[in-house]
Amino acid sequence: MKDRHLTSFTGMSLEELQELCKSIGEPVYRARQILLWIYKKGATSFEQMYNLPERLREELEKKNLLFQTEVDTVAKTIDGTEKLAIRLFDGNIIESVLLRNRRKVTACVSTQVGCAMACSFCASGQLGLERNLDTGEIIEQTLHIKNHLHQNESLTNIVFMGIGEPLANYDNVIKSLKIMNADWGLGISMRHITVSTVGIVTGIRRLARERLKINLAISLHASDDSTRSGIILSNKKNSIRNILAAAREYFRATHRDISFEYTLIEGINSSVQDATALARLLNGIRCIINILPLNPIEECELRPPDRKTVEMFCNILERNGMVVTLRKKKGDDVNAACGQLRLQRYKHGKRYKTRKTGGGNHPLSFA
């Protein structure tokens, strides 16, 4: 694997790269040339940047990395969904998903290695939290997907719905958002970027102050604190009441409707009473409710309700004036739900090798 002490250009802003160019005696316009190669022309090495002087390319190669991650495997499904397992500098594996829906081409990216939220039905948290991803590691997921697209395709949307809690890695996520949106970066409109959170109240309020006008999706999954705390441990620190207050604050600051994600679980949150209570809870909030029947994992006994129950739940919400979408399952045959591929790798014996250092145990690679 590559040496982490080198800096990845994918984690740098235009201003930071301009400063680097000046520090090595190069004109600042070189920064835009380099970024054009990375984000528009799909360069994966300095050698490909033929309009840069050879001595500059050699200097950059010695001091910096263009990519610090690499695609390990790609799993494809018949509905066009593709899951990329991406290997990090330390041997950890994260997951990114390419979703196709007609002209809409979406990259679903991860923000952490593992997750500390420990939602009972989600594979991401089954192995706990290893560490945050840095800005470059987040950006490179979108670049790997962009470079993987067919010639007639272009990346239109980005969702932060992969492994990890985005608002628990706040600074790196915000910097990534700005690079994704920048004209010298990916050039994706903020209105086509969605950040999903389990409901970190301080993070939502901080995000409201950024006034970036991105889409905010909150994983609600229950209409009362007792039920929610049983499936989402972090709810004990972030009650539904406080989450909804923060959501209203975000709407006032951005005028962007809030999406509430609601995973239907048989016997837990899918009854007539649950649907009625959810409609009452969200009444008066400009929002969309995204309903998703549970995608079961082997490590959890929870199961999705039957189709009739799902339809009943959606109908009750609509009769109460709610805007509802029933999300289609995509990529079931490639374990496209968050964390499933990483969890399967771990279960099948591809555990981390570690070595002792002054800082403790650090994962290096898979066996």
Secondary structure, 3 states (H helix, E strand, C coil): CCCCCCEEHHHCCHHHHHHHHHHCCCCCHHHHHHHHHHHCCCCCCHHHCCCCCHHHHHHHHHHEECCCCEEEEEEECCCCCEEEEEECCCCCEEEEEEEEECCEEEEECCCEEECCCCCCCCHHHCCCEEEECCHHHHHHHHHHHHHHCCCCCCCCEEEECCCCCHHHHHHHHHHHHHHHHCCCCCCCCHHHEEEEECCCHHHHHHHHHHCCCCEEEEECCCCCHHHHHHHCHHHHCCCHHHHHHHHHHHHHHHCCCEEEEEEECCCCCCCHHHHHHHHHHHCCCCEEEEEEECCCCCCCCCCCCCHHHHHHHHHHHHHCCCCEEECCCCCHHHCCCCCHHHHHHHHCCCCEEEEEECCEEEEEEEC
